[in-house]
Amino acid sequence: MAGHEKVLTKEIVVESDRPLIVQSDKTLFLEVDSPNFAEVRDHLGAFAELIKCPEHIHTYRISPLSLWNAASAGMTSDEVIKILRRYSRYPVPPNVETDIAESMRRYGRLVLEKDDSGLLLRSDDSLLLDGLSRQKTVAPYMTERLDPCTFRVGGEYRGNLKQNLIKLGYPVRDIAGYVPGASLTVNLKDTTQAGKSFYLRDYQKDAVAAFYRDGSREGGSGVVVLPCGAGKTVVGLGVIAAMQTHTLILVTNVVALRQWKREIVDKTFVDPDTVCEYSGDAKEIGPITVATYQILTYRKKKSDGFPHLGLFAVRDWGLIIYDEVHLLPAPVFRITAEIQARRRLGLTATLVREDRLEEDVFSLIGPKCFDVPWKVLEEQGWIATAECHEVRIPFPLEERRKYVLEPPRLQFRIASENPLKMPVVEEILRRHQGSRTLVIGQYLSQLRIVADELNCPLITGSTPNKVREDLYEKFRQGEILTLVVSKVANFAIDLPEAHVAIQISGTFGSRQEEAQRLGRILRPKSDGAIAHFYTLVTRDSNETEFAQKRQLFLTEQGYKYHLESADIYVPDLAA
């Protein structure tokens, strides 16, 4: 409908040029073809979750957690409602406005504070405290009632209380403060060891400020969300330099651990001997210690305890950094509940957990305190421009016969390992000849075939760390142009010159994995080239459905997948 028209239907005013429809169940529909699409999408990202994204209509959902994250960042219910009213084609249902106001009002109704004797749980609503004190999941932690609006809380229960209260629908505003930790002088360099200029970019400074808040009790716990390649490690260094304290850094694997150590030594003036590694290879503890999640969660038998979790208590840590916080394992969650007096910084590109434990991240690590849309950083040149392609591959007849006879999980694997993906991979490599390319997949048997066919090195979880690092370095130097990698490449690989990623299989509908894999090629290119991300999907299989789920987070960030047929790459590909 051309122009702006107001249509009166059954006394309901319809703003036909507005792209948003707000349903009474707090579902939102956003028209992709609207001129205001990008503007509205960026607004919705602050307080709603993207659910699905077909070609013309994207579906969002407003949840209590999405609203609490918005509230913790300083957004008010009035601002949320104003945005919905501004862009909604139809009047916003009154119940939606009421639910938004009530949900956001819940953040901060309960406040954790500290006095000379310990922790206090306060609320202006004494009846709310009456009710909560009778809930069996939180009553053991509310040890003594001091007055109608105040309970004494044992310091050791700070995390447990917050974790259980959020499950009851009451996220706690925690301003009880933190222990300073042992002092450590950390100053940032302005020139790296290679002689390159070094400084915190404006958004990195903003992220540090949003977390630290000048050392006030309002700061000190939270999650910084930045795209892969945007310098989350540098944000971590900025926070360490702001706090000047002993720091424990938790990372996903040994390769990431070594990268953190190199970055600390390269970009700060700390003595390299003070930066220690705690992993399966070495168990040194120093003022700055980098440890892997794997070693912390190691135990010989399921019935045993976790011997290395004692690392959290061996020093007076003033700061704990959780890299790739979306992957935080359950045992580390449990110990984190016990160390709420330590400042805690989560770093991630995707505040999405496939196990739906986002509430635990919120209550135990902290709310989202800073994020920047990926496309904004792309426009500013801080991450590479990327084109995403979904290539639909036909099924060979024999594989299809197998597929229809198996249960869904096995069907997914058969579709993922479709042998007709191989000639498409070869053609993509031919078109990008001379570009450094990662071929990434889920299934080792498939990856071995691909590596053999391409005559390329294969990196898996069983590849020794020294071999991995040597291969990554040869890739950086251009001695190797193509690497075949398993899911170990999902995390923390510093490969600035990777131009192309070809995803031949993945973990069902994992949104965070898709984003992490795209992130492998998002570091800015020295030649300013565009990065290309290809995901190969078998047509007429459940792999196409999982692919749509995988793409949700990236779609929310503004990436559009070009849907392509395999015959564009390999004409007359036999089915």
VEXBAVEX-608714 format. One record per residue (C-alpha): residue number from 0; x, y, z. Coordinates in steps of 0.2 Angstrom, whole numbers, padded with zeros to 4 digits. Layout:
REM VEXBAVEX-608714
<NUM,<X,Y,Z>>
...
REM end
This chain:
REM VEXBAVEX-608714
<0,<0000,0000,0000>>
<1,<0008,0016,-0006>>
<2,<0010,0031,0006>>
<3,<0003,0032,0024>>
<4,<-0015,0027,0026>>
<5,<-0025,0026,0041>>
<6,<-0039,0013,0040>>
<7,<-0053,0013,0052>>
<8,<-0059,-0005,0054>>
<9,<-0071,-0009,0068>>
<10,<-0065,0007,0077>>
<11,<-0047,0001,0077>>
<12,<-0035,0013,0069>>
<13,<-0023,0003,0058>>
<14,<-0006,0012,0053>>
<15,<-0003,0003,0037>>
<16,<0015,0010,0035>>
<17,<0021,0003,0051>>
<18,<0030,-0014,0050>>
<19,<0026,-0022,0068>>
<20,<0012,-0032,0074>>
<21,<0011,-0035,0093>>
<22,<0000,-0050,0098>>
<23,<-0008,-0052,0115>>
<24,<0003,-0067,0119>>
<25,<0018,-0055,0118>>
<26,<0023,-0062,0101>>
<27,<0029,-0049,0088>>
<28,<0029,-0050,0069>>
<29,<0041,-0039,0060>>
<30,<0039,-0036,0041>>
<31,<0056,-0038,0033>>
<32,<0052,-0028,0017>>
<33,<0048,-0012,0027>>
<34,<0059,0003,0025>>
<35,<0060,0004,0044>>
<36,<0065,-0014,0046>>
<37,<0083,-0012,0052>>
<38,<0078,0002,0064>>
<39,<0064,-0008,0072>>
<40,<0075,-0024,0072>>
<41,<0089,-0015,0082>>
<42,<0076,-0008,0094>>
<43,<0068,-0025,0097>>
<44,<0085,-0033,0100>>
<45,<0086,-0023,0117>>
<46,<0071,-0032,0125>>
<47,<0064,-0046,0114>>
<48,<0071,-0063,0107>>
<49,<0070,-0068,0089>>
<50,<0061,-0084,0087>>
<51,<0061,-0088,0068>>
<52,<0065,-0078,0052>>
<53,<0058,-0084,0036>>
<54,<0059,-0073,0021>>
<55,<0045,-0060,0024>>
<56,<0040,-0060,0042>>
<57,<0052,-0061,0057>>
<58,<0044,-0067,0074>>
<59,<0050,-0061,0091>>
<60,<0045,-0065,0108>>
<61,<0045,-0054,0124>>
<62,<0050,-0064,0139>>
<63,<0053,-0060,0157>>
<64,<0072,-0063,0155>>
<65,<0073,-0052,0140>>
<66,<0064,-0038,0149>>
<67,<0075,-0040,0165>>
<68,<0091,-0038,0154>>
<69,<0083,-0022,0147>>
<70,<0079,-0016,0164>>
<71,<0096,-0020,0171>>
<72,<0104,-0010,0157>>
<73,<0093,0005,0162>>
<74,<0079,0004,0150>>
<75,<0061,0007,0157>>
<76,<0045,0000,0154>>
<77,<0039,0016,0147>>
<78,<0053,0016,0134>>
<79,<0049,-0002,0129>>
<80,<0030,0002,0127>>
<81,<0034,0018,0118>>
<82,<0044,0009,0105>>
<83,<0030,-0004,0102>>
<84,<0017,0010,0100>>
<85,<0028,0019,0088>>
<86,<0030,0005,0076>>
<87,<0015,-0006,0079>>
<88,<0002,-0006,0065>>
<89,<-0012,-0010,0077>>
<90,<-0014,-0003,0094>>
<91,<-0003,-0013,0107>>
<92,<-0014,-0025,0117>>
<93,<-0017,-0017,0134>>
<94,<-0012,-0034,0143>>
<95,<0005,-0033,0134>>
<96,<0008,-0016,0141>>
<97,<0003,-0021,0158>>
<98,<0014,-0037,0158>>
<99,<0029,-0027,0152>>
<100,<0027,-0015,0166>>
<101,<0024,-0028,0179>>
<102,<0039,-0039,0173>>
<103,<0051,-0024,0172>>
<104,<0045,-0018,0189>>
<105,<0050,-0035,0197>>
<106,<0069,-0031,0193>>
<107,<0075,-0021,0208>>
<108,<0060,-0025,0220>>
<109,<0072,-0036,0229>>
<110,<0089,-0028,0233>>
<111,<0104,-0036,0241>>
<112,<0114,-0024,0251>>
<113,<0128,-0025,0264>>
<114,<0130,-0019,0282>>
<115,<0144,-0021,0295>>
<116,<0137,-0038,0300>>
<117,<0135,-0045,0282>>
<118,<0121,-0047,0269>>
<119,<0104,-0040,0269>>
<120,<0089,-0044,0257>>
<121,<0078,-0028,0257>>
<122,<0061,-0024,0249>>
<123,<0049,-0010,0250>>
<124,<0035,-0023,0249>>
<125,<0035,-0032,0266>>
<126,<0021,-0044,0260>>
<127,<0032,-0050,0246>>
<128,<0045,-0054,0258>>
<129,<0032,-0063,0269>>
<130,<0028,-0074,0254>>
<131,<0045,-0077,0248>>
<132,<0051,-0082,0266>>
<133,<0038,-0096,0265>>
<134,<0045,-0103,0249>>
<135,<0055,-0119,0252>>
<136,<0068,-0115,0239>>
<137,<0073,-0098,0247>>
<138,<0067,-0099,0265>>
<139,<0084,-0108,0271>>
<140,<0094,-0093,0265>>
<141,<0083,-0080,0273>>
<142,<0090,-0083,0290>>
<143,<0084,-0069,0301>>
<144,<0070,-0055,0299>>
<145,<0077,-0038,0305>>
<146,<0062,-0028,0301>>
<147,<0046,-0030,0290>>
<148,<0057,-0025,0275>>
<149,<0074,-0033,0279>>
<150,<0080,-0051,0280>>
<151,<0098,-0056,0286>>
<152,<0106,-0067,0273>>
<153,<0122,-0078,0275>>
<154,<0136,-0072,0264>>
<155,<0139,-0090,0258>>
<156,<0121,-0090,0251>>
<157,<0122,-0075,0240>>
<158,<0122,-0084,0224>>
<159,<0110,-0098,0229>>
<160,<0098,-0085,0234>>
<161,<0099,-0075,0218>>
<162,<0098,-0091,0208>>
<163,<0082,-0097,0216>>
<164,<0074,-0080,0217>>
<165,<0075,-0078,0199>>
<166,<0067,-0095,0196>>
<167,<0052,-0088,0206>>
<168,<0051,-0073,0195>>
<169,<0061,-0060,0206>>
<170,<0078,-0056,0199>>
<171,<0088,-0048,0213>>
<172,<0097,-0031,0211>>
<173,<0114,-0035,0219>>
<174,<0123,-0020,0226>>
<175,<0131,-0029,0241>>
<176,<0148,-0025,0233>>
<177,<0164,-0035,0231>>
<178,<0180,-0039,0239>>
<179,<0195,-0029,0231>>
<180,<0206,-0044,0229>>
<181,<0225,-0044,0230>>
<182,<0233,-0029,0222>>
<183,<0242,-0030,0205>>
<184,<0249,-0016,0195>>
<185,<0242,-0018,0177>>
<186,<0245,-0004,0164>>
<187,<0241,-0006,0145>>
<188,<0254,-0002,0132>>
<189,<0252,0010,0118>>
<190,<0263,-0001,0106>>
<191,<0263,-0020,0104>>
<192,<0279,-0030,0104>>
<193,<0277,-0030,0085>>
<194,<0278,-0011,0085>>
<195,<0259,-0008,0081>>
<196,<0249,0005,0089>>
<197,<0238,-0001,0102>>
<198,<0223,0007,0111>>
<199,<0205,0003,0116>>
<200,<0192,0007,0103>>
<201,<0178,0018,0109>>
<202,<0166,0003,0110>>
<203,<0179,-0007,0120>>
<204,<0181,0008,0132>>
<205,<0162,0009,0134>>
<206,<0161,-0010,0138>>
<207,<0174,-0008,0151>>
<208,<0165,0007,0159>>
<209,<0148,-0002,0158>>
<210,<0155,-0016,0168>>
<211,<0166,-0007,0180>>
<212,<0156,0008,0184>>
<213,<0170,0017,0192>>
<214,<0172,0003,0204>>
<215,<0155,0007,0212>>
<216,<0144,-0007,0220>>
<217,<0133,-0005,0204>>
<218,<0147,-0012,0194>>
<219,<0157,-0028,0195>>
<220,<0146,-0042,0188>>
<221,<0139,-0043,0170>>
<222,<0141,-0050,0153>>
<223,<0149,-0040,0138>>
<224,<0142,-0046,0121>>
<225,<0153,-0042,0106>>
<226,<0155,-0051,0089>>
<227,<0169,-0063,0086>>
<228,<0184,-0053,0080>>
<229,<0178,-0037,0089>>
<230,<0191,-0038,0103>>
<231,<0183,-0046,0118>>
<232,<0200,-0051,0125>>
<233,<0205,-0033,0124>>
<234,<0189,-0028,0134>>
<235,<0195,-0041,0147>>
<236,<0212,-0033,0147>>
<237,<0204,-0016,0149>>
<238,<0194,-0022,0164>>
<239,<0210,-0030,0172>>
<240,<0219,-0013,0170>>
<241,<0204,-0004,0178>>
<242,<0203,-0015,0193>>
<243,<0222,-0018,0196>>
<244,<0219,-0034,0205>>
<245,<0224,-0053,0204>>
<246,<0213,-0061,0190>>
<247,<0207,-0078,0186>>
<248,<0203,-0081,0168>>
<249,<0193,-0096,0162>>
<250,<0193,-0101,0144>>
<251,<0187,-0115,0133>>
<252,<0203,-0124,0128>>
<253,<0222,-0124,0128>>
<254,<0223,-0114,0112>>
<255,<0212,-0100,0119>>
<256,<0222,-0101,0135>>
<257,<0239,-0098,0125>>
<258,<0231,-0084,0115>>
<259,<0225,-0075,0131>>
<260,<0243,-0077,0138>>
<261,<0251,-0069,0122>>
<262,<0238,-0055,0122>>
<263,<0242,-0051,0140>>
<264,<0261,-0051,0138>>
<265,<0259,-0042,0121>>
<266,<0248,-0028,0127>>
<267,<0252,-0025,0145>>
<268,<0267,-0021,0155>>
<269,<0265,-0035,0168>>
<270,<0279,-0047,0170>>
<271,<0277,-0062,0159>>
<272,<0281,-0073,0174>>
<273,<0266,-0067,0183>>
<274,<0254,-0074,0169>>
<275,<0252,-0093,0173>>
<276,<0244,-0107,0164>>
<277,<0232,-0120,0173>>
<278,<0228,-0134,0162>>
<279,<0231,-0152,0158>>
<280,<0248,-0148,0152>>
<281,<0254,-0136,0167>>
<282,<0247,-0131,0184>>
<283,<0255,-0115,0188>>
<284,<0246,-0102,0199>>
<285,<0251,-0084,0198>>
<286,<0243,-0066,0200>>
<287,<0235,-0068,0183>>
<288,<0230,-0086,0180>>
<289,<0222,-0093,0164>>
<290,<0213,-0110,0166>>
<291,<0203,-0121,0155>>
<292,<0185,-0126,0159>>
<293,<0190,-0144,0155>>
<294,<0203,-0145,0169>>
<295,<0191,-0137,0181>>
<296,<0178,-0150,0178>>
<297,<0189,-0164,0177>>
<298,<0186,-0179,0188>>
<299,<0191,-0197,0187>>
<300,<0174,-0205,0190>>
<301,<0156,-0198,0190>>
<302,<0155,-0201,0208>>
<303,<0171,-0191,0212>>
<304,<0172,-0173,0217>>
<305,<0181,-0160,0206>>
<306,<0198,-0158,0213>>
<307,<0203,-0143,0203>>
<308,<0188,-0132,0208>>
<309,<0199,-0127,0223>>
<310,<0208,-0115,0211>>
<311,<0194,-0103,0215>>
<312,<0200,-0102,0233>>
<313,<0219,-0103,0232>>
<314,<0222,-0084,0229>>
<315,<0213,-0068,0234>>
<316,<0206,-0065,0216>>
<317,<0198,-0048,0214>>
<318,<0191,-0053,0196>>
<319,<0186,-0068,0187>>
<320,<0184,-0068,0169>>
<321,<0173,-0081,0160>>
<322,<0177,-0082,0142>>
<323,<0164,-0089,0130>>
<324,<0152,-0088,0145>>
<325,<0138,-0096,0135>>
<326,<0148,-0112,0136>>
<327,<0150,-0111,0155>>
<328,<0148,-0129,0162>>
<329,<0137,-0134,0177>>
<330,<0150,-0137,0190>>
<331,<0158,-0120,0187>>
<332,<0140,-0112,0189>>
<333,<0139,-0121,0206>>
<334,<0156,-0114,0212>>
<335,<0152,-0097,0205>>
<336,<0136,-0097,0216>>
<337,<0149,-0098,0231>>
<338,<0160,-0083,0225>>
<339,<0148,-0069,0223>>
<340,<0159,-0057,0232>>
<341,<0172,-0058,0218>>
<342,<0169,-0047,0203>>
<343,<0164,-0057,0188>>
<344,<0165,-0053,0169>>
<345,<0157,-0064,0156>>
<346,<0163,-0062,0138>>
<347,<0153,-0069,0123>>
<348,<0148,-0066,0105>>
<349,<0131,-0075,0108>>
<350,<0122,-0074,0125>>
<351,<0112,-0089,0119>>
<352,<0113,-0106,0129>>
<353,<0106,-0122,0120>>
<354,<0102,-0128,0138>>
<355,<0091,-0113,0142>>
<356,<0101,-0108,0157>>
<357,<0102,-0090,0152>>
<358,<0093,-0086,0169>>
<359,<0108,-0094,0178>>
<360,<0120,-0083,0168>>
<361,<0110,-0068,0173>>
<362,<0109,-0072,0192>>
<363,<0127,-0079,0194>>
<364,<0138,-0070,0182>>
<365,<0127,-0055,0180>>
<366,<0115,-0047,0167>>
<367,<0120,-0041,0150>>
<368,<0129,-0025,0153>>
<369,<0135,-0020,0136>>
<370,<0132,-0026,0118>>
<371,<0134,-0019,0100>>
<372,<0124,-0025,0085>>
<373,<0136,-0034,0073>>
<374,<0131,-0024,0058>>
<375,<0135,-0008,0067>>
<376,<0153,-0014,0070>>
<377,<0154,-0020,0052>>
<378,<0148,-0003,0046>>
<379,<0162,0005,0056>>
<380,<0175,-0007,0049>>
<381,<0179,-0016,0065>>
<382,<0174,-0032,0059>>
<383,<0174,-0039,0041>>
<384,<0159,-0038,0029>>
<385,<0152,-0055,0027>>
<386,<0140,-0063,0015>>
<387,<0131,-0079,0020>>
<388,<0125,-0092,0008>>
<389,<0114,-0107,0011>>
<390,<0117,-0120,-0002>>
<391,<0104,-0133,-0004>>
<392,<0111,-0150,-0010>>
<393,<0101,-0164,-0018>>
<394,<0100,-0182,-0010>>
<395,<0107,-0196,-0020>>
<396,<0094,-0209,-0022>>
<397,<0102,-0223,-0011>>
<398,<0105,-0211,0003>>
<399,<0087,-0205,0002>>
<400,<0081,-0223,0004>>
<401,<0091,-0225,0020>>
<402,<0085,-0208,0026>>
<403,<0067,-0212,0026>>
<404,<0069,-0228,0036>>
<405,<0078,-0220,0051>>
<406,<0073,-0210,0066>>
<407,<0075,-0191,0066>>
<408,<0092,-0191,0074>>
<409,<0100,-0203,0062>>
<410,<0091,-0194,0048>>
<411,<0100,-0178,0052>>
<412,<0117,-0187,0052>>
<413,<0113,-0195,0035>>
<414,<0108,-0178,0028>>
<415,<0123,-0170,0036>>
<416,<0135,-0183,0028>>
<417,<0127,-0182,0010>>
<418,<0141,-0186,-0001>>
<419,<0135,-0174,-0015>>
<420,<0142,-0160,-0003>>
<421,<0159,-0164,-0008>>
<422,<0159,-0158,-0026>>
<423,<0151,-0142,-0020>>
<424,<0165,-0139,-0008>>
<425,<0178,-0142,-0022>>
<426,<0169,-0129,-0033>>
<427,<0168,-0116,-0019>>
<428,<0186,-0118,-0016>>
<429,<0190,-0116,-0034>>
<430,<0180,-0100,-0035>>
<431,<0189,-0094,-0020>>
<432,<0206,-0100,-0026>>
<433,<0220,-0092,-0016>>
<434,<0209,-0087,-0001>>
<435,<0212,-0095,0016>>
<436,<0198,-0106,0019>>
<437,<0191,-0116,0034>>
<438,<0180,-0132,0030>>
<439,<0171,-0135,0047>>
<440,<0160,-0150,0051>>
<441,<0153,-0160,0065>>
<442,<0156,-0178,0061>>
<443,<0174,-0185,0061>>
<444,<0171,-0198,0048>>
<445,<0165,-0185,0036>>
<446,<0179,-0173,0040>>
<447,<0192,-0187,0037>>
<448,<0185,-0190,0019>>
<449,<0185,-0172,0015>>
<450,<0203,-0169,0021>>
<451,<0208,-0184,0011>>
<452,<0199,-0178,-0005>>
<453,<0206,-0161,-0003>>
<454,<0223,-0167,0003>>
<455,<0222,-0154,0017>>
<456,<0227,-0155,0036>>
<457,<0213,-0160,0048>>
<458,<0212,-0153,0066>>
<459,<0201,-0162,0078>>
<460,<0199,-0163,0097>>
<461,<0213,-0177,0097>>
<462,<0225,-0166,0088>>
<463,<0239,-0162,0100>>
<464,<0240,-0143,0105>>
<465,<0257,-0141,0098>>
<466,<0252,-0148,0081>>
<467,<0236,-0137,0081>>
<468,<0246,-0121,0085>>
<469,<0259,-0125,0071>>
<470,<0245,-0128,0058>>
<471,<0236,-0112,0063>>
<472,<0252,-0102,0062>>
<473,<0256,-0110,0044>>
<474,<0238,-0105,0040>>
<475,<0241,-0087,0046>>
<476,<0257,-0086,0036>>
<477,<0249,-0092,0020>>
<478,<0259,-0109,0019>>
<479,<0242,-0118,0021>>
<480,<0227,-0111,0012>>
<481,<0214,-0124,0017>>
<482,<0211,-0132,0034>>
<483,<0198,-0145,0038>>
<484,<0192,-0143,0056>>
<485,<0180,-0151,0068>>
<486,<0170,-0141,0082>>
<487,<0186,-0136,0090>>
<488,<0186,-0122,0078>>
<489,<0170,-0115,0086>>
<490,<0180,-0106,0099>>
<491,<0194,-0094,0101>>
<492,<0204,-0096,0085>>
<493,<0214,-0081,0080>>
<494,<0215,-0082,0061>>
<495,<0213,-0064,0055>>
<496,<0216,-0069,0037>>
<497,<0203,-0082,0035>>
<498,<0192,-0076,0021>>
<499,<0180,-0091,0018>>
<500,<0171,-0104,0029>>
<501,<0162,-0119,0022>>
<502,<0151,-0127,0035>>
<503,<0147,-0145,0029>>
<504,<0138,-0151,0045>>
<505,<0134,-0144,0062>>
<506,<0126,-0148,0079>>
<507,<0107,-0148,0075>>
<508,<0099,-0131,0078>>
<509,<0114,-0123,0088>>
<510,<0112,-0104,0086>>
<511,<0128,-0101,0096>>
<512,<0138,-0113,0085>>
<513,<0133,-0105,0069>>
<514,<0138,-0088,0076>>
<515,<0154,-0094,0082>>
<516,<0158,-0102,0065>>
<517,<0154,-0086,0056>>
<518,<0165,-0077,0068>>
<519,<0180,-0087,0063>>
<520,<0181,-0076,0047>>
<521,<0175,-0059,0054>>
<522,<0192,-0052,0059>>
<523,<0195,-0037,0047>>
<524,<0205,-0041,0032>>
<525,<0221,-0032,0028>>
<526,<0215,-0030,0010>>
<527,<0198,-0025,0015>>
<528,<0190,-0041,0007>>
<529,<0173,-0047,0010>>
<530,<0171,-0064,0020>>
<531,<0161,-0078,0013>>
<532,<0151,-0090,0024>>
<533,<0144,-0106,0016>>
<534,<0132,-0118,0025>>
<535,<0129,-0134,0015>>
<536,<0112,-0141,0018>>
<537,<0103,-0157,0011>>
<538,<0087,-0152,0002>>
<539,<0071,-0161,0008>>
<540,<0078,-0166,0024>>
<541,<0077,-0161,0042>>
<542,<0094,-0153,0040>>
<543,<0085,-0138,0032>>
<544,<0074,-0136,0047>>
<545,<0088,-0136,0059>>
<546,<0098,-0124,0048>>
<547,<0084,-0111,0050>>
<548,<0085,-0113,0069>>
<549,<0104,-0111,0068>>
<550,<0103,-0095,0058>>
<551,<0091,-0086,0070>>
<552,<0105,-0077,0080>>
<553,<0114,-0071,0065>>
<554,<0098,-0065,0057>>
<555,<0094,-0055,0072>>
<556,<0111,-0047,0070>>
<557,<0106,-0042,0052>>
<558,<0114,-0055,0042>>
<559,<0104,-0062,0027>>
<560,<0107,-0079,0020>>
<561,<0107,-0081,0001>>
<562,<0097,-0096,-0003>>
<563,<0106,-0105,-0017>>
<564,<0104,-0122,-0027>>
<565,<0118,-0133,-0028>>
<566,<0117,-0133,-0047>>
<567,<0123,-0115,-0047>>
<568,<0140,-0122,-0042>>
<569,<0139,-0140,-0050>>
<570,<0127,-0140,-0065>>
<571,<0117,-0156,-0066>>
<572,<0122,-0163,-0049>>
<573,<0115,-0180,-0049>>
<574,<0102,-0184,-0037>>
REM end
